[in-house]
């Protein structure tokens, strides 16, 4: 028999991904009573299907690549016998599980009440939660002690939020008509890592960060990879020089990169997929692969959220647009949105969601909090080679009317870059005449760990001369960053 209960809290967060749980943790730390509703597992896509498991697999791919480099470059007579897929998956899953337990522990310690169920708005301060059927004992109390993980009994549970409601329901992979994912022959980024075994060949549709990462992983694992991107270059949101260097690196590894191309049709067969691709030259090519990986973007999840009951609508792309970006508050006072529900300039990245969660929590607590500086949010592609950028590309800076000065340096111009032997570059875009640094763009090994310095440079409106005063360790890859700024400041050493 269905039950109905009513509960009150200060803040109710719908969605337990990075944006949702960061909001909940910060709000609880500020003394607010917080309920977090999640219908699956806290941690969301990033932890369970995206960022964490994919980077775990990419680390394994890096180890595989290292064996080949040791043999081919360094005379280390190492060979790769095989990849134990079950063991690789077990390590990945252990990393995810330990992170999941860590998030649950943080929420419990903070006193956040986590409710497992499906939520929808019923008003501007009210939410109805339908408990997800579980193996837990029916008839459990509707609200646990603070900090407990709580799976409510099946039934209807009404909540009232005194301070506000936070929408953090995230996104899902965009799919193509006629290509329903089956988890085996046609997969999305959400299920690619969980498909059975390692395919011998993959057709990756979409050359953004996600598609490039999966293309890189499968190539490292020995698959023949074709990467198809409709735009005239891969990672089209990045600086053109980033695209150029990344394309060169991927092709050097044997990946067939087809930019400016489009999928005409595809036939799913028992043993794989046969597709026709129109190339940038107008030629029609047949591509056969064991697996088609669709990575053509993500769409916000708002179905069943009941936005209309609160007087909210989405834009034509499905995003929830803030009326006040400084507070991430919607057109309905007291209802805020974070994470993948937000349109650009929010980049749909987990680390941006953390910042958005902190901002919204502090706003609901009555604190003055600085808006998220989206221009200083770093962007990283964890392929081999990696890319990392922050700020404006050269094209964007010129389009805004800025007179710019640009300096580019290959990573192989420094000794550590030669050691790694993967090519790459550092590119800095600054205002002409020694003015503010507008953007920094990196391609090469480990640049995901190098971008933090540039994030501070751009975020703090530094000028090349400010950076040139600081000494970079030698020999390091980051030394190339220092060299580029020395040159821009008129103090060039190895670069004239």
C-alpha positions in Angstrom: 0.0 0.0 0.0 1.4 3.4 -0.9 2.2 5.8 1.9 2.6 9.6 1.9 4.7 11.5 4.3 5.7 15.2 4.6 9.1 16.5 5.7 10.7 20.0 5.9 14.3 21.0 5.4 16.3 24.1 4.6 17.8 23.0 1.3 16.7 20.2 -1.0 19.1 19.1 -3.7 17.8 17.0 -6.6 20.7 15.0 -8.0 23.8 13.6 -6.3 26.4 14.1 -8.9 29.4 16.5 -8.6 27.2 19.6 -8.6 24.6 18.2 -6.3 26.8 16.7 -3.6 29.2 19.7 -3.5 26.2 21.9 -2.9 25.0 19.6 -0.2 28.3 19.4 1.5 29.0 23.1 1.6 25.4 24.0 2.7 25.7 21.5 5.5 29.0 22.9 6.5 27.4 26.4 6.8 24.8 25.0 9.3 21.9 24.4 7.0 19.7 21.3 7.1 20.1 19.5 3.8 18.3 16.7 2.0 19.9 15.2 -1.1 17.7 13.2 -3.3 19.4 10.7 -5.7 17.6 7.9 -7.6 20.8 6.0 -8.3 24.2 6.4 -6.6 25.7 9.6 -5.2 28.6 10.6 -7.4 26.6 10.7 -10.6 27.9 10.1 -14.1 31.4 11.5 -13.4 32.1 9.0 -10.6 30.3 5.9 -11.9 30.3 6.1 -15.7 32.5 9.0 -16.8 35.5 10.9 -15.4 36.8 8.4 -12.8 36.4 5.0 -14.6 37.5 6.5 -17.9 40.7 8.0 -16.4 41.4 4.8 -14.6 41.3 3.0 -18.0 43.3 5.7 -19.7 46.0 5.2 -17.0 46.1 1.5 -17.9 46.4 2.5 -21.5 49.3 4.7 -20.7 51.1 1.7 -19.1 50.5 -0.3 -22.2 51.9 2.5 -24.3 54.9 2.6 -22.0 55.8 -1.0 -22.8 55.9 -0.2 -26.5 58.0 3.0 -25.9 60.4 1.1 -23.7 61.0 -1.5 -26.4 61.0 0.8 -29.4 62.8 3.9 -28.0 64.9 2.8 -25.1 66.1 -0.7 -25.9 64.2 -2.2 -23.0 63.3 -5.6 -24.4 59.8 -5.7 -22.9 56.8 -7.3 -24.5 53.1 -7.2 -23.9 51.7 -10.8 -23.6 48.1 -9.8 -23.2 45.6 -7.6 -21.4 43.7 -9.4 -18.6 40.4 -7.5 -19.2 38.8 -8.9 -16.0 41.7 -7.8 -13.8 41.7 -4.4 -15.5 38.0 -4.0 -14.9 38.3 -5.1 -11.3 40.9 -2.5 -10.6 38.8 0.2 -12.2 35.7 -0.9 -10.3 37.7 -0.9 -7.0 38.8 2.7 -7.6 35.2 3.7 -8.3 33.8 1.9 -5.3 36.4 3.4 -2.9 35.6 6.9 -4.2 31.9 6.2 -3.9 32.3 5.1 -0.3 34.3 8.3 0.3 31.5 10.5 -1.0 29.0 8.7 1.1 31.2 9.1 4.1 31.7 12.8 3.5 27.9 13.3 3.2 27.3 11.3 6.4 29.9 13.2 8.3 28.5 16.6 7.1 25.0 15.6 8.3 23.4 15.5 4.9 20.4 13.3 4.7 20.6 11.3 1.5 17.3 10.0 0.2 17.1 7.4 -2.5 14.2 8.1 -4.8 12.9 10.0 -7.9 12.1 13.6 -7.3 9.9 16.1 -9.1 8.9 19.7 -8.3 5.3 20.3 -7.2 5.8 24.0 -6.4 8.3 26.7 -5.9 9.4 25.3 -2.5 8.0 21.8 -2.6 9.2 18.5 -4.0 7.6 15.0 -4.2 9.9 12.0 -4.0 8.8 8.6 -5.0 10.9 6.0 -3.2 12.8 3.6 -5.4 12.0 0.0 -4.6 14.9 -1.7 -2.9 15.7 -4.8 -0.9 15.4 -2.7 2.3 12.7 -3.5 4.7 9.3 -2.0 3.7 7.9 0.6 6.0 11.2 2.2 7.0 10.8 5.7 8.6 10.6 8.5 6.1 13.5 10.5 7.4 16.7 9.0 9.0 19.0 10.5 11.5 21.2 13.3 10.1 24.0 11.8 7.9 22.4 8.5 7.3 22.1 6.9 3.8 18.4 6.4 3.5 16.4 4.4 1.0 12.8 5.4 1.6 10.1 2.9 1.2 8.1 2.8 -2.0 5.5 5.5 -1.9 5.0 9.2 -2.1 7.0 11.5 0.2 6.5 15.3 0.1 9.3 17.7 1.1 9.3 21.4 1.7 12.5 23.5 1.4 12.5 26.6 3.5 15.6 28.2 1.8 15.6 26.8 -1.6 15.8 23.9 -4.1 18.8 23.1 -6.2 18.4 21.3 -9.5 21.4 19.1 -10.3 20.1 16.2 -12.4 23.0 16.2 -14.9 23.0 15.0 -18.4 23.0 11.9 -20.6 24.7 11.0 -23.8 23.1 12.3 -27.0 22.0 9.5 -29.3 21.4 9.3 -33.0 18.1 8.3 -34.6 18.3 4.7 -35.8 21.3 3.9 -33.6 19.9 2.8 -30.3 22.7 1.8 -28.0 22.7 -1.9 -27.2 25.8 -2.0 -25.0 27.5 -4.3 -27.4 27.8 -3.2 -31.0 26.5 0.4 -30.5 27.7 2.1 -27.3 27.7 5.6 -25.8 30.3 7.2 -23.5 28.2 6.0 -20.5 28.4 2.3 -21.4 31.6 2.1 -23.6 33.8 1.0 -20.7 31.3 -1.6 -19.6 30.8 -3.3 -22.9 32.1 -6.9 -23.0 35.8 -7.2 -23.7 38.1 -5.3 -26.0 37.1 -4.9 -29.6 39.6 -5.3 -32.4 38.2 -2.3 -34.2 36.2 0.8 -33.3 34.4 3.6 -35.2 34.2 6.6 -32.9 31.7 9.2 -34.0 32.5 12.6 -32.5 35.9 14.2 -32.1 35.3 16.2 -29.0 37.1 15.5 -25.7 35.1 12.4 -25.0 35.4 10.9 -28.4 39.2 11.6 -28.6 39.7 10.0 -25.2 37.9 6.8 -26.2 39.7 6.7 -29.5 43.0 7.0 -27.7 42.2 4.3 -25.2 41.1 1.7 -27.7 44.2 2.4 -29.9 46.4 1.8 -26.9 44.7 -1.5 -26.4 45.5 -2.5 -29.9 42.2 -1.7 -31.8 42.1 -0.2 -35.2 40.4 3.1 -34.7 38.6 5.5 -37.0 37.6 8.9 -35.5 35.0 10.9 -37.4 34.2 14.5 -36.6 31.7 16.7 -38.5 33.5 19.9 -37.7 36.6 20.8 -39.8 38.9 19.8 -36.9 38.8 17.6 -33.8 38.3 19.2 -30.4 36.7 22.2 -32.3 36.2 24.2 -29.1 39.9 24.5 -28.5 42.5 26.7 -30.2 43.2 25.6 -33.8 46.8 24.9 -32.9 45.7 22.5 -30.2 43.6 20.7 -32.8 46.5 20.6 -35.2 49.0 19.2 -32.7 46.5 16.7 -31.3 45.6 15.5 -34.8 49.3 15.0 -35.6 49.8 13.0 -32.4 46.8 10.8 -32.9 47.7 10.0 -36.5 51.3 9.2 -35.5 49.7 6.5 -33.2 47.8 5.1 -36.1 44.4 6.5 -35.5 42.5 7.3 -38.7 41.3 10.9 -38.0 38.6 12.1 -40.3 37.6 15.7 -39.6 35.1 17.5 -41.7 33.4 14.2 -42.3 29.9 12.8 -41.5 28.3 9.5 -41.1 25.9 8.8 -44.0 24.5 5.5 -42.7 25.4 2.4 -40.7 24.2 -1.1 -40.5 24.4 -3.1 -37.3 25.4 -6.7 -37.9 25.9 -9.7 -35.7 29.7 -9.3 -35.8 29.9 -5.5 -35.9 28.9 -2.4 -37.7 29.3 -1.4 -41.4 29.1 2.4 -42.0 29.5 4.8 -44.9 31.4 8.0 -44.2 31.5 11.1 -46.4 35.0 12.5 -46.0 36.1 16.2 -46.1 37.1 15.7 -49.8 33.6 14.5 -50.7 34.6 10.8 -51.0 32.4 8.1 -49.7 34.3 5.5 -47.6 33.1 2.2 -46.1 34.2 1.6 -42.6 33.8 -1.7 -40.8 34.3 -2.0 -37.1 33.3 -4.4 -34.3 31.9 -1.4 -32.3 30.4 2.0 -33.0 31.0 4.4 -30.2 28.7 7.4 -30.4 30.2 10.5 -28.6 28.3 13.4 -30.2 27.7 15.4 -27.0 25.3 15.3 -24.0 21.9 16.6 -23.3 20.4 17.9 -20.0 18.2 15.5 -18.0 14.9 17.3 -17.1 12.3 14.7 -18.0 10.0 14.1 -15.1 11.5 16.9 -13.1 8.2 18.8 -13.0 9.7 22.2 -14.0 6.3 23.5 -15.2 4.8 23.0 -11.7 7.3 25.6 -10.4 6.8 27.9 -13.3 10.1 27.0 -15.0 10.9 26.2 -18.6 14.0 25.2 -20.5 15.5 26.8 -23.5 15.4 25.3 -27.0 18.4 23.1 -26.2 16.9 21.8 -23.0 19.1 23.8 -20.6 17.8 25.5 -17.4 18.9 29.1 -17.9 19.7 31.2 -14.8 18.0 34.6 -14.5 21.0 35.6 -12.3 24.3 34.0 -13.3 26.0 35.6 -10.2 23.8 33.4 -8.0 22.9 30.7 -10.5 19.3 31.4 -9.6 16.5 30.7 -12.1 13.6 32.9 -12.9 11.9 31.4 -9.9 13.5 32.9 -6.7 14.9 30.2 -4.5 15.3 27.6 -7.3 18.9 27.3 -8.4 20.6 25.1 -11.0 24.1 23.6 -11.2 26.2 21.4 -13.4 25.1 20.0 -16.8 21.7 21.6 -16.6 23.3 25.0 -17.3 24.0 26.3 -20.8 27.3 27.9 -21.8 29.3 29.6 -20.5 29.1 26.8 -17.9 31.4 24.2 -19.6 29.6 21.0 -18.4 32.8 19.9 -16.5 32.9 18.3 -13.1 35.3 20.8 -11.6 33.1 23.6 -12.8 30.1 21.9 -11.1 32.1 21.9 -7.8 32.5 25.6 -8.1 28.9 26.1 -8.9 27.8 24.0 -6.0 29.9 26.1 -3.6 28.4 29.3 -5.0 24.8 28.2 -4.7 25.3 26.8 -1.2 26.9 30.0 0.0 24.1 32.0 -1.7 21.4 30.0 0.1 23.2 30.5 3.4 23.1 34.3 2.9 26.8 34.8 2.2 28.2 37.0 -0.5 30.1 34.8 -2.9 32.0 35.7 -6.1 30.4 34.4 -9.3 32.1 31.5 -11.0 34.8 32.8 -13.3 34.2 30.5 -16.3 37.0 32.1 -18.3 39.5 30.6 -15.8 38.0 27.1 -15.8 40.6 24.7 -17.3 39.7 22.2 -20.0 41.5 18.9 -20.3 41.5 16.0 -22.8 43.1 12.9 -21.3 44.2 11.3 -24.5 47.7 10.5 -25.6 48.9 13.2 -26.2 46.9 15.2 -23.7 45.6 18.7 -24.2 44.9 21.3 -21.5 43.7 24.9 -22.0 42.5 27.8 -20.0 41.1 31.2 -21.2 40.6 32.4 -24.7 41.9 30.9 -27.9 43.8 33.1 -30.4 40.7 33.1 -32.6 38.4 34.1 -29.7 40.7 36.8 -28.6 40.9 38.4 -32.0 37.2 38.1 -32.5 36.6 40.2 -29.4 38.7 42.9 -30.9 41.8 42.5 -28.8 45.2 43.3 -30.2 47.1 40.2 -29.2 50.6 38.9 -29.1 51.1 35.2 -29.5 54.0 33.0 -28.7 54.2 29.2 -29.4 57.0 26.8 -28.4 57.3 23.1 -29.1 57.7 20.9 -26.0 60.7 19.3 -27.8 62.5 22.6 -27.5 63.2 21.7 -23.9 65.2 18.7 -22.8 62.4 17.0 -20.8 60.2 17.3 -23.9 62.8 15.4 -25.9 63.0 12.8 -23.2 59.2 12.1 -23.5 59.4 12.3 -27.3 55.6 12.9 -27.8 55.8 16.3 -29.4 53.3 18.9 -28.3 53.5 22.6 -27.6 52.9 25.6 -25.3 50.9 28.5 -26.7 50.2 31.8 -24.9 47.8 34.5 -26.1 48.3 37.9 -24.4 47.3 41.4 -25.0 49.8 43.2 -27.2 52.4 45.4 -25.5 52.9 43.2 -22.5 49.3 43.2 -21.4 47.1 40.7 -19.7 47.5 37.0 -20.5 44.2 35.9 -22.2 44.8 32.2 -22.8 47.2 29.3 -22.4 47.1 26.2 -24.5 49.1 23.0 -24.0 49.5 19.7 -25.9 51.7 16.9 -24.8 52.4 14.4 -22.0 51.2 15.2 -18.5 49.8 18.6 -19.5 46.7 17.9 -17.4 49.0 18.3 -14.4 50.7 21.4 -15.8 47.6 23.5 -16.4 47.1 24.6 -12.8 49.8 27.2 -13.1 48.2 28.7 -16.2 44.8 28.7 -14.5 46.2 31.0 -11.9 48.0 33.2 -14.5 44.7 33.7 -16.4 42.5 33.9 -13.3 44.6 36.5 -11.6 44.9 38.6 -14.8 48.7 38.3 -14.8 51.0 39.8 -17.5 53.9 38.0 -19.1 56.4 40.0 -17.0 54.7 38.8 -13.8 55.3 35.2 -14.8 58.8 35.8 -16.1 60.0 36.8 -12.6 59.4 33.3 -11.3 61.9 30.5 -11.9 60.8 27.2 -13.3 62.6 24.0 -12.4 65.0 22.5 -14.9 64.6 20.1 -16.6 60.8 19.9 -16.6 58.0 20.1 -19.1 56.7 23.1 -17.3 60.0 24.8 -18.0 58.6 25.4 -21.5 55.7 27.4 -20.0 58.3 29.6 -18.3 60.3 30.0 -21.5 57.3 31.2 -23.5 56.5 33.9 -20.9 60.2 35.0 -20.7 60.1 35.6 -24.5 56.9 37.5 -24.3 58.4 39.7 -21.5 61.4 40.5 -23.7 63.8 38.2 -21.7 64.0 35.2 -24.1 66.7 32.7 -23.2 66.5 29.6 -25.3 63.7 31.0 -27.5 64.6 34.2 -29.4 
